[in-house]
Amino acid sequence: MDIGGESLQKADPVPADADIAFAYSEPQGAGGETRQVAGGEVPTMTTQQGIPVGDDQNSLKQGARGPTLLEDFHFREKMFHFDHERIPERVVHARGYAAHGYFELTDSLADVSRADIFQRVGERTPAFVRFSTVAGSKGSVDLARDVRGFAVKLYTQEGNWDLVGNNIPVFFIQDAMKFPDLIHAAKPEPDRAFPQAQTAHDNFWDFISLTPESFHMVMWAMSDRAIPRSFRTMEGFGVHTFRLIDAKGKSTFVKFHWKPKQGLQSVVWNEAVKINGADPDFHRRDLWDAINSGDYPEWELGVQLFDDAFADSFDFDVLDATKLIPEELVPVRVVGRLVLDRVVDNFFAETEQVAFCTQNVPPGIDFSNDPLLQGRNFSYLDTQIKRLGGPNFTHIPINAPKCPMHHFQQDGHMAMHNPRGRANYEPNSWGPTHGGPREDPARGFTSFAQEAEGPKQRVRSETFADHYSQARQFFVSQTPIEQKHIGDALVFELSKVERPDIRSRTVSHLLNIDGGLAQTVAEGLGLPLPDAAAAAREPLVDLPPSHKLSILKNGPDSFKGRKLGILLSDGADAAVFKALVKAVDKEKAVYEVIAPRIAGVTLSDGTSVAAKQKIDGGPSVLFDAVAVVVSHEGAALLAGDAAAKDFVTDAFAHCKFIGFSAEAQAIFAKAGIAEDLDEACKPLGNAKDAAGFVEACRALRYWPRELEVDLDARPAA
Ligand code: HEM
């Protein structure tokens, strides 16, 4: 922290060699403890009160071996502060990762919204985006099967706009009243406190199978959407229907979409499980590395605009957050781009302390009556007062607007700035220069004057009663391999559920979605097919497939931003390695070298190559594709190594493209895949082959292989 300053210093993540001092050459104290001291450019340490510290290694004692003295204010202050370092984690979305960037308007929305951010094409608005998982604790793993949060704070010139979205466009429940139940059911079971960051347990499926409205989102959560390859390769959705309000007060309904320029991409489940062990920080590391390498992730902001007439004609209620509007019915109009170009300076100050809140909307954007959205507008502010310790969390730099602010809110815990002068109320008669701010009927936020009438009652609208039609539409919009993954995920999750009646009740809902899927899941569980659940409304079976709902139909067309893992050994063909590196650079992808030892290898031409990973720490699940370039001796060594064998069998099982030098066959043989190599396993005989291999990797996976490697894909014996 700057002394007396406001900002946190930006640390260079990797100090230059010259800056690295070795502890063994440092001065030592009487007990041999390291004593690094201030001097030159190294500042003097102080207490929080600014008092210079003389010794930060030893507490104040009565004699060298005597008791510690209460008088030691430096020790007490240091320990007191440490004792209070933790704040409550978010009650949901506790694990997250964020970055700074900007939003740039590419198409004016002035025709439908007076929001300042939507007026001037080309203008940039600072943005802060936090991605998260929902169910796990702050220290849980990145590749949990879970919904991802996609929360965007836009510091507009007329106040902060928080679009607090998810990577799935629909939600589990229709009314905010059920949110605490949903989250209680999803989180670890309360008596045993497990399982962590998983929905594969009785309580979750018990609640879900008693909540038919959840089944549309269940289909998404069981699809590969819930195990994204990267934050950079997932969509974001505002979910609810919002309103845009023009300068005359006219309202247009809107749904917000973020579409990744990187294309959609996910991992496969067996890979996700292994990534969680190999690198629990896989997603945060990916975002950090991409931004720091200058490969800035980008999303388009799209809007679906519609009026009351469309809303009335739609098969579903636009206020029901368990429904989406297919893009074929209301096309997405792209109006801007979101670019993330700066990592945080400090995780706690920014990522932890940021407070997104659905009620933060500037003039020109307004709410609909969606009962989930209405409830969220209460919940976020309420929870943040507790999480961040009081009402002044808006003073924390990451939460403070970047436009002028004038109001009479004052005092409270941690007040960083109060209004100046004598007047802290209005109306007052202290005149234009001393009297402070006043309301502005023309510029100020005005709620859309929607008519409201009807009896006061607790009731769910009958227009919310169709729970299965869009779940079916989602399923039939998937490619066969994606449909298979949904079936596999349901079988996996329900196999972890102990009570057979819960498994069976879940399958009874699937029968209302797709008979084939229900059959697959029942067979996978070894269950007799139950009767279909009673449907509150007969499902529509003729909703047409929507190709935008599939990941595989919306993937990238290049290997850009992806990572090739190159397993090398001493004596590996230098020309092939160098050609691979060149091809990867040309593709704007990245690579990492994996080697038997972290010190690296010496190639056939005597070149030394440093390794990023030792083979045990760099399994193939961390890469989008792999190349195995080894010498005879290297292959013989690696063929006897369990991690090297896993490297190739996993790459094969996860349908990855595999490039290999002829010598690698020895490893394949020992790993048991030598006879199975297919057209996505590419020999790397020379430099030309290397270029061709990297081009082939654009397809990301060779899906036909999955039918060979997966038990669930084979007909029962
Ligand atoms: C009634 C329904 C919901 C309630 C009551 C609710 C409540 C909450 C609460 C209390 C938090 C923690 C906030 C904090 O500590 O700062 C949170 C976080 C979050 N919620 Fe919701 N939520 C609901 C539905 C949704 C929906 C439908 C979405 C997506 C459209 C969503 C997206 C998020 C995200 C992205 C975060 C994390 C924000 C961050 O990164 O700090 N929530 N929610």
Boltz pocket constraint, residues with backbone or C-beta under 6 A from the ligand:
constraints:
  - pocket:
      binder: B
      contacts: [[A, 89], [A, 90], [A, 91], [A, 92], [A, 93], [A, 96], [A, 130], [A, 131], [A, 132], [A, 148], [A, 149], [A, 150], [A, 151], [A, 164], [A, 165], [A, 166], [A, 168], [A, 171], [A, 175], [A, 176], [A, 177], [A, 179], [A, 237], [A, 238], [A, 239], [A, 240], [A, 321], [A, 351], [A, 354], [A, 355], [A, 356], [A, 371], [A, 372], [A, 373], [A, 375], [A, 376], [A, 379], [A, 380], [A, 383], [A, 384], [A, 387]]
      max_distance: 6.0
